[in-house]
Amino acid sequence: MKRAKSISSILAILLAFCILASACQATPEETFVAQKTGDLEEKIQATATPGPPTGVGSHYYLERTYESSGKTLIVDADITGGDESKMAVLTVEEKLFESGDSLKAIAEGLFPGYNLYEYGIFTKTDLREQIAEMELILFRLQNNLHTITGKPLKEGEDQVPTYLPESMQLPVDEYDKLYGDKEFSNIELAELNLKELHEKYNSAPEDEELGPPRYQIELKNSTLPQSNILCKKGDIRYSLNFINPEHGETGAALWVDRLTNYHEIGGELEDTLPDQPTPLSELKDPAELERIRALLKNTTGIDYMELYEFYQTDNACEYIFTRSYHGAVEDYVGEYLNLKPTDGDGVVVQQLWKPEYLSVTMYKGEIYQIRWKNPSRLVKVDNESVKILPWEEIQEIFERQIGYMMTPDEEGHEMFWWRPSNVKIERITLGLGKVLMKDTNEYKLIPVWNFFGRDDTYGSMEDASEKCYLSINALDGTIVDRNAMY
């Protein structure tokens, strides 16, 4: 799976009225931590003593084939991250979006000179694009072409993939109401959808007929409380969405999507943005990065994030930012394995608030997309330089745990992969990981060792996307169970 964006995929942004076509960031679903029941708070108070690093700055190499599974583990990674003698513990809390002037300031700051509208229904502009796409799908169906690629069908290939955009499908309740149990061919269904879109177009407003933004986060008819705004200057259109979690849940978000030429640009970015991050030394436009930093600080108040990684082409770049403190960052990756605690110490599994990150994709110097997930605020610094375990102990824990993961259990069942796969760990970091303190609603960022790499489960290792295979609590050596993030 790719990193936290799949630019060509189409998602209705949490709206029952299906306003926004947007790139699906592989949005984190669940996160868990396994921690010992007793002494984490005590360890947070222990202060590090100055000394030379035991891991950061070194290189770790290991090659091991496990006889019982035939799988090979290769570790060939530089160990990077924060200063081992200055790793902090931070208490953080969720930062929700507030209706009114706060939303207005962000909207006007991100889109100066744009006309802003309350965005709650499809306009004629939206429907013209949907009609054009449905007409293209109908043409491809009639000419026996693949409905997504437009290419002649290969032997055994389905003409209509299961991932057709939802906006191109007649809603189930409407279908049942109109047609009951009657069955239609794919061509007939496309014709019905096209007819429905034309009828909706006739009664839809123009963009300019929408009222001004209310800047109110409310439930409306959608699944989550939110405020949805259309930003328009000439022919350029953006959707801006502020989303808060439901009561008792976590996970606020700010989403921005360029709507003009969405599919055209998105397709190009999907084809050209690399799967692996670009080395920092190859950044082509430092001035653009500084403009983004200034924009984020001036509009959202974000001054605690640093560039974590970026993905660059000749005319586009996706920048990803995470929280940074004392040079240690809240690590980010597109996919985490769902590990199970196996240290036998009676661990407690607790559901967590998901990691915070901010992604900005630029195309030809203009914003294409913004994703700010799980905004947070710093409550206090619990310890500026907490004592962590030496690297030698972490390495021993890693080798034991990865061995469990890559070999069958006593009954011959493999823990993670349905067929043999080899794993290569290419990146090891000492960063910050979010944990929920036992018997409280308090979240802390604590030092965590993360082991990133790739495997050949579904193809060549070179083409595989990066995963985090293991996260180890640097304070006590327990295994952090993050679960799959997309």
N, C-alpha and C positions, 0 to 999 in steps of 0.2 A: 504494500500500500504506500502511496506517496505521502509526502509531508502534508501539513495541514491546509491543503488546498487541492481541490480537483476542479480546475477553473472551468472546464466545459460542462460539468454536471449542473443540473437545474434544480433549484430548491425553492419552494414557496416559503418565504421567511416567516415561519411561525404564524402565518395569517390564514384564517379559515377562508377569507376572501381572496387569498392567493395573489397578493399584489406583486410580489417581488420575485423575479427570476434572479438567482444569485449563485455564485460559485460555492459549492459545498466544501467547506473546510472540514474536513474530517473532524467533526466536533466531538470533544471528549464526552463520554457517556458516564462511566463509573470510575472511581478511584478508591483504592483501599490502602490501608497501612496495617502491617502486623507489627505490634510493639509489645515489649514485655510489660507485665502488669504493674511492676513496682517502682522502678528507680529512674525513670526518664527525667522527671522533674529534678531529682537530685543531681543527675549528670549535667543538666542544663546549667546548674549553678557552679559547676567545677570549671575553674579557669585554667587555660593553657599556660605552660611555661615556655618561654622563648627557646628555640632550638632549631637545628637544621631540618628541612623537610625530609620525610621518610618515603614519600611517594611522588608528589607533584614535582615535575621537572625530569623524571626518569622515564625509561622505556621498559615495557613489560612484554616479554616474548614467551610463548608457551605453545607447544604442539603436542596433542594427545589424542590417540584413537582409543575409544572405549570398546573393549572386546565384546561385551554383551549386546551392543547395538551396532557396532561397526561404524559409528559416527565419529567424525574427527572434529576436534575443537582446535582452532588456531587463535591465539591472542598475539597480536602484533600492533601495539598501540603506545603512543606517547601518553603519559599521564599528565593532565592539565587541570587547572582550576584555581581556586582561591588559595591564599596563604594559609598553610596548615596551622600556623600559630595565631592566626587572626580570623578564624571562622566564627561568624556571629550566629546567634539565635534571635529571631525576630518574632514578635507577636503581631499578627495582621488580622484585619477584619474585612468583610466584603463591603465594597463601595457601590451602593445602588444609585441609579440615576434619579434625579429629582425633577419633578414637573416645574414648568415655569421658566424663569429667567436663565436658569442654568442650561437647560436644553437649547434655548434660543441663542445663548452666547456660543455654544459649541456649533450649532448649525450655521450661524452667520459667520463664524470664524473659519469653518472648513470651506464654506462656499460664499466668499464675499462677491457681491455683484450679481448673484443669482436670484431669480425669483423663487420663493419658497411657497409650497402649497401643502395643505392637509391631504395625505395620500391614503385613501381608504377603499377605493374601488378602481377597477380597470378604466382607463380613459380610452378614447378613440386611438391614440397613439399606441398604447399597449396592445389593443386588439388588432390594429393593422399589422403589427409584427406577428402576432399569433396566427392571424389569417394567412399571411404570407408563408409561415412555416408549415401550417397545415396543408396549404395548397401544394407545397413542395413534397410533403409526405405522401399526399394523394397521388401526385405524379409518379413518384417512385413505386408506390404500390401497383399502380396501373401498368407500369413498365418492368415489373419484376426486378426492381433494384433494391438494395439494402436501404431501409428507411432512414438510417443514421448517416452512413458513409456515402450513399448514392452510387456505390459500385455494384457491378453485376454480382449476383449471389454465387458463393462457392458451394461445392457439393455438400449437402447436409446442413447448410447454414440457414438459420431462421431469418425470414425477411423482416419481421417485426420483433426487435429485441424487447425484453421485459422491462428495460429501463427507459422506455419512451417517456418524455417529459409529462408530468401530471397534467400540465395545462393543455396538453394535446389529447387528453382522454376525457370522455364524457363521465362526469361524476356518477358513482354507483347509484345514489339515491335518485338522481334525475333519470338515469337509464331505466331503473326499475319502474319509476312512476310513468314514464312514457311508453316503455316497450315490454314490461313484464318479463316473461320467460322467452321472448322471441330472440332468436340467435341471428347474428349478422356476420357477414364476411368482413375482413379487415378493410376492404375498399368501402363497403357500406358504412362501417363505423366511422371511417375518415370523412365520408360525405355527411353523415349526421353531425359530427363535430364541427365541420365547416359551416353547416347550416346554423347551428347554435351560435357560433362565433359571429356570424353576420347579423343575427338577430340581436345579440348583445351590443354589437357595434352601433346599430341604429339608435339605441337608447342611451349610449354611453356619453359622458361629457367630454369636451376638449380639456386639455391640461389647464388652460387659462380659466376654465369655469369652476375649477376646484377652489374652495375657500382658503383663506390664509391658515398657516399652522396654528393649532391650539396649544402645542407644546405640553400636552397632558398625557402622562403614561397611564393607560387604562386598559381594561380587559377587552372591551368591545366584543367582537364575535370571534376573537382569536384564542389561541391556546395559552398565551402568556401575556401579561400586562406589557404594553408597549406604546410608543409614539412613532408614527410613520410619516415621513416627510418627502415630498418630491422637490428636487432642486433642479432648476432649469435656467439655462442661458442660451438663447438662440435655439439651435437644434440639439444641444448637449443636455442630457438628462441623467440625473443620479437619484437613487433612492437612499435615504438616510433613516436608520432605524435604531431606536433606543429600546432595549428589551430588559425588563426586570424579571427575576424568577417569581414563581408563585409563592404564596405564603408558606414558610417552613422549608423552602428549597433554597438552593444556592445556584449562582451562575448568571449574573447580568452580562449583557453584551451590547456592543455598538457595531452595527454593520453598515457599510457603505458599498454600493454597487453602481458602476456605470451602466446605464440602461441603453444608451445610444451605441449601436454597433456591438451590442453585448456578445452575440454569438460569434461574430466575425473576429473580434479581438480575443475573446476567450478561447476560440479554437486555435488561433495562432499561438497564444501563450501556452496552451496545453501541449502543443507540438514542439515548442522551442525552449521553454524554461527547463533547465537541467534537473535531473533527479537528485544530484548531489550538490551541496552548497559550493559556492565559488570561493576560492581563497581570498582572504582580505586584501592581499597585495594586488589583486586584479580588479579592485573596485574602479569602475570607469568614470563615475561621476560623484566625487566626494561632495560637491556643492549641492547636488540633489539630496543626498543624505542629510546634510546640515539643514536644508529647507524643511525636510520632513521633521527633524527633531524640533526645530523652532515652531513649526505648525502644531505639533502635538503638545508642546509645552504651553503655547499661548492659547490653545483652544480647550484642551482637556486637563491641563495642569500636570501632565505626565513629565516628571523630571527625574524619576527614579529608575527608568529603564535604559538599558544599553543595547546596542546592536548585538544580537546573538549569532545570526548567520544571515546570508543573503544568497539569492539565486538569480543569475544575470544572463541576459542575452544582449544583442546589439541595440535593441530599442526598448527593452523592458527590464524591470528588476523587482523582485519581491524581497522586502526587508522584514526580518522578524526580530522583535525586541522582547526582552524579558527583564524582570526585576534584577537589579544588581546591588550588592552591598559589600564593601571592602574587597572588590574584585571578584567576589563569588556571585554566580548567577543562578537563577531558577532555571534549571535545564529544560530544554524543549526538544521533543522529537515527535515524529508523526505517529508512532505506534509503540505501545508498551505491551509486553507479554503479561498475561494474567498468571502470576506466580502463586504458589501455595506455600505457606510457612512450613518448614520442615526441620527447624532446629530443635524441636522436642522440648521447648521450655515453657509450654503452656501459653502461647501467644493469644492476643485478643485482636480480632479483626474489626476495624471501625471504618465506616464510610467517610470519605473525605470530600471537602470542597476542592474543585479541580484546579489545576495549575493556571496561572495567569500568563497570557502572552498577547502581543499585538503585532499584527501582520499588515504591512502596507505594500500593495502592488502598484507600481508606476508603469505607464505605457506612453512612450514618446513624451516624457516630461509631465504627463498629467496623471492624476489619480485614476486608477482603474477599480481598485477594491481596497477596503479597510476592514479588518476583523480585530476587535478588541474584546477578548473573552475573559471573564472572571475578574473584573477590576477590583483592586484592593487598596487599602490604606494602611500605613504603618501605625500601630498603636504604641508600641514601645520596643526598645532594644533590651532583651533579657540578659544578654551577655555579649560583650564586644569581642571576646576571644575565648570561646569555649574549648574545653579539652576534648580532643577526639582520639580515637584509637589509632595506633601507628599502622602504616600501610601494610606491614608484614602480616598483621592479624586480619586485615581486610582481604588481602590476597588469599590467605588460607580459607576464609569463609567463602570467598568467591569460588575457589576451585572445588570445594566440597559441594556447594549448592549447584553449580553448573553441571557437576557430575551427576547429581540427582536428575537434573532436567534432561540430560542426554542419554540416559540409560533406562531400560524398562524397569517397572516395579517388580515385586516378587511374583506377581501373577502374569508377568509378561506384557503388561500394558504400558505403552509409551506415554509419557506425561503430557507432551505438547504437540507432537507432530505425527500425523497419521501414516507417514512413510519416512524412511530414514533421510536425514538431512544433516549437512555439515554446517558448522557455525564459525564465523570469523569475527572476533571482537577487534574493532579498528579504532575505537575511541573510548577513553576512560576519563571521567571528570570528577572533580570534587566540587559539588555545587550545593544549592539549597533545594530542599524538598519540603512540601507542606504536609503537616501532620495535625490530626485532631487529638488534643490532649485527653487522656482517659477521664471519663466521668464529668466532662465539661463540654461547653460549646466553643472553646477557645482553640484557635488555630495558630500554629507556629511554623515558621520556616527554620528548619534545622539542617546541619551539614549532612549531605548524602553522597555516597559514591555511586555513580551510574556507569554501566557498562553497555556501550552501544556497538552494534555491528549488523551483519547481514547473514542470511542463510540461503541454501539452495533448495528449499522445500518445494517451490513452485516454478523453478527454472534456474537459470544460471545465477550464481552469486553476484556477478558483476551488474546484473540488471535488477537485482532485488533492492527494495527500499530499506532504509535504515530502521532498526528497531532498538529499543532499550530492553536488553535481556535480563538485567538484574539491577536492582537498586538496594544498597546496603546502608542502613543507618550508621553514620560515622561515629555516633556517640556510644552505642552499645552493641553494634554488630548484628542487629536483627534485620530480617529481610523486609523491605518495603514492597507491598503487593499493590501495584498500580492499576492493573487490569488494562484491557485494550482501550485506547483513547479514541478511535474512529470507527 
